[in-house]
């Protein structure tokens, strides 16, 4: 189970998002105005679950200085890390 999104950098509107302070539960409701990054977040989850890094590479922040990177923490402290255009481990249960 996904417990926390540590950091998301250089992906879509999420230039440098630090979400360590916000834990996740079994069910979560994410809402915001249009153009705030909800679809980017969905692409992040889809990319991790299917191990398709192109879903994030194609969403690199326009004119951004950060290389696309994401750190997701799962149960038992396991982490999936996206960097250098690849995931270290896929999480199909996501």
C-alpha distances in whole Angstrom, upper triangle without the diagonal:
4,6,9,12,14,17,18,22,24,22,24,25,22,25,23,21,19,16,16,17,15,11,9,8,7,10,12,15,17,20,23,27,27,27,24,22,19,20,20,16,16,17,15,12,14,16,13,12,15,17,19,20,23,21,21,24,26,25,26,27,31,33,31,31,28,26,23,20,16,14,10,9,5,5,9,10,10,11,12,15,17,21,24,23,21,17,17,14,13,9,11,8,7
4,6,8,11,13,14,18,21,19,21,21,19,21,20,17,16,13,12,14,12,9,7,8,8,10,11,14,14,18,20,24,24,24,21,18,17,18,17,13,13,15,12,10,13,14,11,11,15,16,18,18,21,19,18,22,23,22,23,24,28,30,27,28,24,23,20,17,13,11,7,6,4,7,10,10,9,9,10,13,15,18,22,21,19,15,16,14,12,9,11,9,7
4,7,10,13,15,18,21,20,22,22,19,21,19,16,14,11,10,11,9,6,5,7,8,11,11,14,15,18,21,24,25,25,22,19,18,19,18,15,16,18,15,13,16,17,14,15,19,19,21,21,24,22,21,24,26,24,24,25,29,31,28,28,24,24,21,18,14,11,8,6,5,6,9,9,10,10,12,14,16,20,23,23,21,18,18,16,15,13,15,13,11
4,6,9,11,15,18,17,19,19,16,18,15,12,10,7,6,8,7,5,6,9,11,13,12,14,14,17,19,22,23,22,19,17,16,18,16,13,15,16,13,12,16,16,14,15,19,19,21,20,23,21,19,22,24,21,22,22,26,27,24,24,21,21,18,15,11,9,6,5,7,9,12,10,11,10,11,12,15,17,21,21,20,17,17,16,16,14,17,15,12
4,6,8,11,14,14,16,15,12,14,12,9,8,6,6,9,8,8,8,12,14,15,13,15,13,16,17,20,21,20,16,14,14,15,13,10,13,14,11,10,14,14,12,14,18,17,18,17,20,18,15,18,20,18,18,18,22,24,20,21,17,17,14,12,8,6,5,6,9,12,14,12,12,10,10,10,12,15,18,18,17,15,15,15,15,14,17,16,13
4,7,10,14,14,17,16,12,14,11,8,6,5,5,8,9,10,11,15,17,18,16,18,16,19,20,22,23,22,18,16,17,18,16,13,16,16,13,14,17,16,14,17,20,19,20,18,21,19,17,19,21,19,18,18,22,23,20,19,16,16,14,11,8,5,6,7,11,13,15,12,12,9,10,10,12,14,17,18,17,15,15,16,17,16,19,19,16
4,7,10,11,13,13,9,10,7,6,5,6,7,11,11,13,14,18,20,20,18,19,17,19,19,21,22,19,16,14,15,17,14,12,15,15,12,13,17,16,14,17,20,18,19,17,19,17,14,16,19,16,15,15,18,19,16,15,12,12,11,8,6,5,7,10,13,17,18,15,15,12,11,10,10,12,15,16,16,14,15,16,17,17,20,20,17
4,7,7,10,10,6,7,6,5,7,8,10,13,13,15,15,19,21,21,18,19,16,18,17,19,19,17,14,11,13,14,10,9,13,12,9,12,15,13,13,16,18,17,17,14,16,14,11,13,15,12,11,11,15,16,13,13,10,10,8,6,4,7,9,12,15,19,21,18,17,13,12,10,9,10,14,13,14,13,15,16,17,17,20,20,17
4,6,9,9,6,5,4,6,9,11,13,16,17,18,19,23,24,24,22,22,19,20,19,20,20,17,14,12,15,15,12,12,15,14,11,14,17,15,15,19,20,18,17,14,16,15,11,12,14,11,9,9,12,13,9,9,6,7,6,5,6,9,12,15,19,22,24,21,20,16,14,12,10,10,12,12,14,14,16,18,19,20,22,23,20
4,7,8,6,5,6,9,12,14,17,20,20,22,22,25,27,26,24,24,20,21,20,20,19,16,14,12,15,15,11,12,15,13,12,15,17,15,16,19,20,18,17,14,14,13,9,10,11,8,6,5,9,10,6,7,5,5,4,7,9,12,15,18,21,25,27,24,22,19,17,14,11,11,12,12,14,15,18,20,20,21,23,25,21
4,6,5,6,8,10,13,14,17,20,19,21,20,24,25,24,21,21,18,18,17,18,17,13,12,9,12,11,7,9,12,10,9,12,14,12,13,17,17,16,14,12,12,10,7,8,9,6,5,5,9,11,9,11,9,8,5,7,8,12,14,18,20,24,26,23,22,18,16,13,11,11,13,11,13,14,17,19,18,19,21,22,19
4,5,7,10,11,15,16,19,21,20,22,21,24,25,24,21,20,17,17,15,15,13,10,9,7,10,9,6,9,11,10,10,13,14,14,16,18,19,18,16,14,13,11,8,10,9,5,5,4,7,10,9,12,11,11,9,11,12,15,17,20,23,26,29,26,25,21,19,17,14,15,16,14,17,17,21,22,21,21,23,24,20
4,6,9,9,13,14,18,19,19,21,21,24,25,24,20,19,15,15,13,13,11,8,7,6,9,10,7,10,13,12,12,15,17,16,18,21,22,21,19,17,17,14,12,13,13,9,9,6,9,11,10,13,12,13,11,13,13,16,17,21,23,27,29,27,26,23,21,19,17,17,19,18,20,20,23,24,23,23,25,25,22
4,6,6,9,11,14,16,16,18,18,21,23,22,19,18,15,15,14,14,14,11,8,7,10,11,8,9,12,12,11,14,16,15,16,19,21,20,19,16,17,14,11,13,14,10,9,8,11,13,10,12,10,12,10,10,10,13,14,17,20,24,26,23,23,19,18,16,14,15,17,16,18,18,20,22,21,21,23,23,20
4,6,10,12,15,17,18,20,21,24,26,25,22,22,18,19,17,17,17,13,11,10,14,14,11,12,16,15,13,17,19,18,18,22,23,22,20,17,18,16,13,14,14,11,9,7,9,10,7,9,7,10,9,10,11,14,16,19,22,26,28,25,24,20,19,16,15,14,16,16,18,19,21,23,23,23,26,26,23
4,7,10,12,14,15,18,19,23,25,25,22,21,18,19,18,19,19,16,13,12,15,16,13,13,17,16,14,17,20,18,18,22,24,22,21,19,19,18,14,16,17,14,12,10,13,13,10,10,8,10,10,9,10,12,14,17,20,24,25,22,22,18,17,15,14,14,16,17,18,18,20,22,22,23,25,26,22
4,6,9,11,12,14,15,19,22,21,18,18,15,16,15,17,18,15,12,11,13,15,12,11,15,15,13,15,18,18,17,20,23,22,21,19,20,18,15,17,18,15,14,12,16,16,13,14,11,13,12,10,9,11,12,15,18,21,23,20,20,17,16,15,14,15,18,18,19,18,20,21,21,21,24,23,20
4,6,8,9,12,14,18,20,20,18,18,16,17,17,19,20,18,15,14,15,18,15,13,17,18,15,16,20,19,18,21,24,23,23,21,23,21,18,20,21,18,17,16,19,20,16,16,14,15,14,12,10,10,11,13,16,19,21,17,18,15,16,14,15,16,19,20,20,19,20,21,21,21,24,23,20
4,5,6,8,10,14,17,17,14,15,13,15,16,18,20,19,15,14,14,17,15,12,15,17,14,15,19,19,17,20,23,22,23,21,23,21,18,21,22,19,19,18,21,23,19,20,17,18,16,14,11,10,10,11,14,16,18,16,17,14,15,15,16,18,21,21,21,19,20,20,20,19,22,21,18
4,5,7,10,14,17,18,16,17,16,18,19,22,24,22,19,17,18,20,18,15,18,20,16,17,20,20,18,21,24,23,24,23,25,23,21,23,25,22,22,21,25,25,22,22,19,20,18,15,12,10,10,10,13,15,16,13,15,13,14,14,16,18,22,22,22,20,20,20,21,19,22,21,18
4,7,10,13,17,17,15,16,16,18,18,22,24,23,19,18,19,21,20,17,20,22,19,19,23,23,21,23,27,26,27,26,28,26,24,26,28,25,24,23,27,28,24,24,22,23,21,18,16,14,13,12,15,16,18,15,17,16,18,18,20,22,25,26,25,23,23,24,24,22,25,23,20
4,7,10,13,14,11,13,12,15,16,19,21,21,17,16,16,19,18,15,17,20,17,17,20,21,19,21,24,25,26,25,27,24,22,25,27,24,24,23,26,28,25,25,22,23,21,18,15,14,12,12,13,15,17,15,17,16,17,18,20,22,26,26,25,22,23,23,22,20,23,21,18
4,7,10,11,10,12,13,16,18,22,23,23,20,18,17,20,19,15,17,20,17,16,19,21,18,19,23,23,25,24,27,24,23,26,27,25,25,25,28,30,27,27,24,25,22,19,16,14,11,10,11,12,14,13,15,14,16,17,19,22,26,26,24,22,22,21,20,18,20,18,16
4,7,8,7,10,11,14,17,21,22,22,19,17,16,18,18,14,15,18,16,14,17,19,17,17,21,22,23,23,26,23,22,25,26,24,25,25,28,31,28,28,25,25,22,20,16,14,11,10,10,11,14,13,15,14,15,17,19,22,26,25,24,21,21,20,19,16,18,15,13
4,5,6,10,12,16,19,22,24,25,22,20,18,20,20,16,17,20,18,15,18,20,18,18,22,23,25,25,28,25,24,28,29,26,28,28,32,34,31,32,29,29,26,23,19,17,14,12,11,11,14,15,16,16,18,20,22,25,29,28,26,23,24,21,20,17,18,15,13
4,7,10,13,17,20,24,25,26,23,21,18,20,20,17,16,19,18,15,17,20,18,16,20,22,24,25,27,24,24,28,29,27,29,29,33,35,33,34,31,30,27,24,20,19,15,14,12,11,15,16,16,17,18,21,23,26,30,28,26,23,23,21,19,15,16,12,11
4,7,10,13,17,20,22,23,21,19,16,18,19,15,15,18,17,14,17,20,18,17,20,23,24,25,27,24,24,27,28,26,28,28,31,34,32,33,30,30,26,24,21,20,16,16,14,14,18,19,19,19,20,22,23,27,30,29,27,24,25,23,20,17,17,14,12
4,6,10,13,17,18,20,17,16,13,15,16,13,13,16,16,13,16,19,18,17,21,23,24,24,26,22,22,26,26,23,25,25,29,31,29,31,28,28,24,23,19,18,15,15,15,16,19,19,20,19,19,21,22,26,29,27,26,24,25,23,21,18,18,16,13
4,7,10,14,15,17,15,14,11,14,15,13,12,16,16,15,17,20,19,19,22,24,25,25,26,23,22,26,26,23,25,25,27,30,28,30,28,28,25,23,20,20,18,18,18,19,23,23,23,22,22,23,24,27,30,28,28,25,27,26,23,21,21,18,15
4,7,11,12,13,11,10,8,11,12,10,10,14,14,13,16,18,18,19,21,23,23,23,24,20,20,23,23,20,22,21,24,26,25,27,25,25,22,21,18,19,16,18,18,20,24,23,23,22,21,22,22,25,28,26,26,24,26,25,23,20,21,19,16
4,7,9,11,9,10,8,11,13,11,12,16,16,16,18,20,21,22,24,25,25,25,25,21,21,24,23,20,22,21,23,26,24,27,25,26,23,23,20,21,20,21,22,24,28,27,27,25,24,25,24,27,30,28,28,26,29,28,26,24,24,22,19
4,7,8,6,8,7,11,12,12,13,16,17,17,19,21,22,23,26,27,26,25,25,22,21,24,23,19,21,19,21,23,22,25,24,25,22,22,21,22,21,23,24,27,30,28,28,26,25,25,25,27,29,28,28,27,30,29,27,26,26,25,22
4,6,6,9,9,12,13,14,15,17,19,20,21,23,25,26,27,28,27,26,26,22,21,24,22,19,21,19,20,22,22,25,24,26,23,24,23,24,24,26,27,30,33,32,32,29,28,28,26,28,31,29,30,29,32,32,30,28,29,28,24
4,6,8,8,10,12,13,14,16,17,19,20,21,23,25,26,27,25,24,23,20,19,22,20,17,18,17,18,20,20,24,23,24,22,23,22,24,24,27,28,31,34,33,32,29,28,27,25,27,29,27,28,28,31,31,29,28,28,28,24
4,6,8,9,10,12,13,14,16,18,19,20,22,24,25,25,23,22,21,18,17,19,17,13,15,13,14,17,17,20,20,21,19,20,20,22,22,25,27,30,33,31,31,28,26,25,23,24,26,24,26,26,29,29,27,27,27,27,24
4,6,8,9,10,12,14,14,16,18,19,20,22,24,24,23,21,21,18,16,19,17,14,15,13,15,17,16,19,18,20,17,18,17,19,19,22,24,27,30,28,28,25,23,23,21,23,25,23,24,24,27,27,26,25,26,25,22
4,6,5,6,9,10,10,12,14,15,17,18,20,20,19,18,17,14,13,15,14,11,12,11,13,16,15,18,16,17,14,15,14,16,16,19,21,25,28,26,25,22,20,19,18,19,22,20,21,20,23,24,22,21,22,22,18
4,5,5,6,9,10,11,12,14,16,17,18,20,18,18,18,14,14,17,16,13,15,14,17,20,19,21,19,20,17,17,15,17,16,19,20,23,26,25,24,21,20,20,18,21,23,21,21,21,23,23,21,20,20,20,16
4,5,5,6,9,10,10,12,14,15,16,17,16,16,15,11,11,14,13,10,13,13,16,19,18,21,19,19,16,17,15,18,17,20,21,24,27,26,25,22,19,19,17,20,22,19,20,19,22,22,20,19,19,19,16
4,5,5,6,9,10,10,12,14,15,16,14,13,13,9,8,11,11,7,10,10,13,16,15,18,16,15,12,13,12,15,14,18,19,23,26,24,22,19,17,16,14,16,18,16,17,16,20,20,18,18,18,19,15
4,5,5,6,9,10,11,12,14,15,14,14,14,11,10,13,13,11,13,13,16,19,17,19,17,16,13,13,11,12,12,15,16,19,22,21,20,17,15,15,13,16,19,17,17,16,18,18,16,15,16,16,12
4,5,5,6,9,10,11,12,14,13,13,14,10,10,14,14,12,14,15,18,22,20,22,20,19,15,15,13,15,13,16,17,20,23,22,20,18,15,16,15,18,20,17,17,16,19,18,15,14,14,14,11
4,5,5,6,8,10,10,11,10,10,10,6,7,10,10,9,12,13,16,20,18,20,18,17,13,13,12,14,13,17,18,21,24,23,20,18,15,15,13,15,17,14,14,14,17,16,14,14,14,15,12
4,5,5,6,9,10,10,10,9,10,7,6,10,11,9,11,13,17,19,17,19,16,14,11,10,8,10,10,13,14,18,21,19,17,14,11,11,9,12,15,12,12,11,14,14,12,12,13,14,10
4,5,5,6,9,10,10,11,13,10,10,14,14,13,15,17,20,23,21,23,19,18,14,13,10,11,9,12,12,16,19,18,16,13,11,12,11,15,17,15,14,12,14,13,10,9,10,10,7
4,5,5,6,8,8,9,11,8,9,13,13,13,15,18,21,24,22,24,21,19,15,15,13,14,13,15,15,18,21,20,18,16,13,14,12,16,18,15,13,12,15,13,10,9,9,10,8
4,6,5,5,5,6,8,6,7,10,11,11,13,16,19,22,20,22,19,16,13,12,11,13,12,15,15,19,21,20,17,15,11,11,9,12,14,11,10,9,12,11,8,9,10,12,10
4,6,5,7,8,11,9,9,12,14,14,15,18,21,24,22,23,19,17,13,12,10,10,9,12,12,15,18,16,13,11,8,9,8,12,14,12,9,7,9,8,5,6,8,10,8
4,6,8,10,13,11,12,15,17,17,19,21,24,27,25,26,23,21,17,16,13,14,11,13,12,15,18,17,14,13,10,12,12,15,17,15,12,10,12,9,6,5,4,7,5
4,5,9,11,10,12,14,15,16,18,21,24,27,26,27,24,21,17,17,15,16,15,17,16,19,21,20,17,16,12,14,13,16,17,14,12,10,12,10,7,7,6,9,9
4,6,9,9,10,12,14,15,17,20,23,25,24,24,21,18,15,14,13,14,14,16,16,19,21,20,16,14,11,11,10,13,14,11,8,7,9,8,5,8,8,12,11
4,5,6,8,9,11,12,14,18,20,23,22,23,20,17,14,14,14,16,15,18,19,22,24,23,19,17,13,13,11,13,13,10,8,8,12,11,9,11,11,15,13
4,5,6,6,9,10,11,15,17,20,18,19,16,13,10,11,11,14,14,18,19,22,24,22,19,16,12,11,8,9,10,6,5,7,11,11,10,13,14,17,15
4,5,5,6,8,10,14,16,18,17,19,17,14,11,13,14,17,18,21,22,26,28,26,23,20,16,15,11,12,12,8,9,11,14,15,14,16,16,19,17
4,6,6,7,9,13,15,18,17,19,17,14,11,13,13,16,16,20,21,24,27,25,22,19,16,15,11,13,14,10,11,12,15,15,14,15,15,18,15
4,5,5,6,10,12,15,14,15,13,11,7,9,10,13,14,18,19,23,25,23,21,17,14,12,9,10,11,8,9,10,14,15,14,15,16,19,16
4,5,5,9,11,14,13,14,12,9,7,10,12,15,17,21,22,26,28,26,23,20,16,14,10,10,10,7,9,12,15,17,16,18,19,22,19
4,6,9,10,13,13,15,14,12,10,13,14,18,19,23,25,28,31,29,26,23,19,17,14,14,13,10,13,15,18,20,18,20,21,23,20
4,6,8,12,11,14,12,11,9,11,13,16,18,21,23,27,29,27,25,22,18,17,13,14,14,11,14,15,19,20,19,20,21,23,20
4,6,9,8,10,9,8,6,10,12,16,18,21,24,28,30,27,25,21,18,16,13,12,12,10,13,15,19,20,20,21,23,25,22
4,6,5,8,8,9,8,11,13,17,19,23,25,29,31,28,27,23,20,18,15,14,15,14,17,18,21,23,23,24,25,27,24
4,5,9,10,11,11,15,17,20,23,26,29,33,35,32,30,27,24,21,18,17,17,16,19,21,25,26,26,27,29,30,27
4,7,9,11,12,16,18,22,24,28,31,35,36,33,32,28,26,23,20,18,18,18,21,23,26,28,28,30,31,33,30
4,6,8,9,12,15,18,21,25,28,31,33,30,29,25,23,20,17,15,16,16,19,21,23,26,26,27,29,31,27
4,7,9,12,15,18,21,24,28,31,33,29,28,24,22,19,17,14,14,15,18,20,22,25,26,28,30,32,29
4,6,8,11,14,18,21,24,28,29,25,24,20,19,15,13,11,11,12,15,17,19,22,22,24,27,28,25
4,6,10,13,16,20,23,26,28,24,23,19,17,13,10,8,8,9,12,14,16,19,20,22,24,26,23
4,7,11,13,17,20,24,25,22,20,16,14,11,8,6,8,7,10,11,14,16,17,18,21,23,20
4,7,10,14,17,20,22,18,17,13,11,7,5,5,8,8,9,9,11,14,15,16,19,21,18
4,6,10,13,17,18,15,14,10,8,6,5,7,11,10,10,9,11,12,13,14,17,18,15
4,7,10,13,15,12,10,7,6,5,7,9,13,13,12,10,10,11,12,13,16,16,14
4,7,10,12,10,8,6,5,6,9,12,15,15,14,11,11,11,11,10,13,13,11
4,7,9,6,6,4,7,9,12,15,18,18,16,13,12,12,12,11,14,13,11
4,6,6,5,6,8,11,14,17,21,20,18,14,13,11,11,9,12,11,10
4,5,6,9,11,14,18,21,24,24,21,17,16,14,14,11,14,12,12
4,6,9,12,15,19,22,25,25,22,19,17,15,16,14,16,15,15
4,6,10,12,16,19,22,23,20,16,15,14,15,14,17,16,15
4,7,10,13,16,19,20,17,13,11,10,11,10,14,13,13
4,6,10,12,16,16,14,10,9,8,10,10,13,14,12
4,7,10,13,13,10,7,6,6,7,8,11,12,11
4,6,10,10,8,6,6,7,9,11,14,16,14
4,7,7,5,4,7,9,10,12,15,17,15
4,5,6,7,8,11,13,15,18,20,18
4,6,8,10,13,15,18,20,23,21
4,7,10,12,13,16,18,21,19
4,7,9,10,13,15,18,17
4,5,7,10,12,15,14
4,7,10,13,16,15
4,7,10,12,12
4,6,9,9
4,5,6
4,5
4
